[in-house]
Amino acid sequence: MIQSKDYIERLLQDISRGIAKILQMKERGQYIRAMEQVKEAYDTYFEDIDIEIEQNEQRLQAYASLLKEEGEILLEENKKVQAKDVFLKACRALAKAEDVSVNYDLGRLSLQSNLDILLKRCL
């Protein structure tokens, strides 16, 4: 699916706003509402994503960020096995983003470092 640059930029801005809402809910301890927001974001922005065939590095990175938020909520709920699975999926999305990217991205590196730390908490 070919999408215009403007469309992708608007999509990424919308996703960023959604993740900001999730962060606020997590900070307030509203994990059920935060998880509902995560699921809404999946349905709205990532319903059709397939990590193996997706070619938009920004979309893959945004997906990994959302997965990270979901995993952190699961960790807070002491669901370590589910959190680990979600974090590993985020790592796969980031690896694919790295594969399709033509640029080095510090944000992606930082997200991967955070995921590595979070994965250790799942042990």
C-alpha positions as CSV (number, residue, x, y, z in Angstrom):
1,M,0.0,0.0,0.0
2,I,1.5,3.3,-1.1
3,Q,0.7,6.2,1.2
4,S,1.6,9.9,0.9
5,K,4.2,11.4,3.2
6,D,1.6,13.8,4.6
7,Y,-0.7,11.0,5.5
8,I,2.1,9.1,7.3
9,E,3.1,12.2,9.2
10,R,-0.4,12.8,10.4
11,L,-0.8,9.2,11.3
12,L,2.4,9.3,13.4
13,Q,1.3,12.5,15.1
14,D,-2.0,10.8,16.0
15,I,-0.2,7.8,17.3
16,S,2.1,9.9,19.4
17,R,-0.8,11.7,21.0
18,G,-2.4,8.3,21.8
19,I,0.8,7.1,23.4
20,A,1.0,10.3,25.5
21,K,-2.5,9.6,26.8
22,I,-1.5,6.1,27.7
23,L,1.5,7.4,29.6
24,Q,-0.7,9.8,31.5
25,M,-3.0,7.0,32.5
26,K,-0.1,4.8,33.5
27,E,1.3,7.6,35.7
28,R,-2.1,7.9,37.5
29,G,-2.2,4.1,38.0
30,Q,-5.2,3.8,35.6
31,Y,-4.0,0.6,34.0
32,I,-7.3,-0.7,32.8
33,R,-8.1,2.5,31.0
34,A,-4.5,2.6,29.6
35,M,-4.9,-0.9,28.3
36,E,-8.2,0.1,26.7
37,Q,-6.4,3.0,25.0
38,V,-3.7,0.6,23.8
39,K,-6.3,-1.7,22.3
40,E,-8.0,1.2,20.6
41,A,-4.7,2.3,19.1
42,Y,-4.1,-1.2,17.8
43,D,-7.5,-1.3,16.2
44,T,-7.2,2.2,14.7
45,Y,-3.6,2.3,13.5
46,F,-2.2,-1.2,13.4
47,E,-5.0,-3.6,12.6
48,D,-3.4,-4.5,9.3
49,I,0.3,-4.5,10.3
50,D,2.4,-7.5,9.5
51,I,5.9,-7.0,10.9
52,E,7.4,-9.3,8.2
53,I,6.1,-7.4,5.2
54,E,5.7,-3.8,6.6
55,Q,8.2,-1.4,4.9
56,N,7.6,1.8,6.7
57,E,10.2,2.2,9.3
58,Q,8.4,4.9,11.2
59,R,5.2,2.9,11.4
60,L,7.2,-0.1,12.7
61,Q,8.9,2.0,15.3
62,A,5.5,3.5,16.4
63,Y,4.1,0.0,16.6
64,A,7.1,-1.0,18.8
65,S,6.5,2.0,21.1
66,L,2.9,1.0,21.5
67,L,3.9,-2.6,22.3
68,K,6.4,-1.3,24.9
69,E,3.6,0.6,26.6
70,E,1.4,-2.5,26.6
71,G,4.2,-4.6,28.0
72,E,4.8,-2.1,30.8
73,I,1.2,-2.2,31.8
74,L,1.3,-6.0,31.9
75,L,4.4,-5.8,34.1
76,E,2.6,-3.5,36.5
77,E,-0.2,-6.1,36.6
78,N,2.5,-8.8,37.4
79,K,1.8,-10.6,34.1
80,K,5.5,-11.2,33.3
81,V,5.0,-14.0,30.7
82,Q,2.6,-11.9,28.6
83,A,4.8,-8.8,29.1
84,K,7.8,-10.8,27.8
85,D,5.9,-11.9,24.7
86,V,4.9,-8.3,24.0
87,F,8.4,-6.9,24.5
88,L,9.8,-9.6,22.2
89,K,7.3,-8.6,19.5
90,A,8.4,-5.0,19.9
91,C,12.0,-6.1,19.5
92,R,11.0,-7.9,16.2
93,A,9.3,-4.7,15.0
94,L,12.4,-2.6,15.8
95,A,14.7,-5.1,14.0
96,K,12.5,-4.9,10.9
97,A,12.5,-1.1,11.1
98,E,16.3,-1.3,11.3
99,D,16.4,-3.6,8.2
100,V,14.2,-1.3,6.1
101,S,15.8,2.0,7.3
102,V,18.4,3.9,5.4
103,N,19.2,6.0,8.4
104,Y,20.7,5.4,11.8
105,D,18.1,6.4,14.4
106,L,19.0,7.2,18.1
107,G,15.3,7.0,19.0
108,R,15.2,3.4,17.8
109,L,18.4,2.6,19.7
110,S,17.0,4.2,22.9
111,L,13.7,2.2,22.5
112,Q,15.7,-1.0,22.0
113,S,17.8,-0.3,25.1
114,N,14.6,0.3,27.1
115,L,13.1,-3.0,25.8
116,D,16.3,-4.8,26.8
117,I,16.0,-3.5,30.4
118,L,12.3,-4.3,30.5
119,L,12.9,-7.9,29.3
120,K,15.3,-8.4,32.2
121,R,12.5,-7.5,34.5
122,C,10.4,-10.3,33.1
123,L,12.8,-13.0,34.3
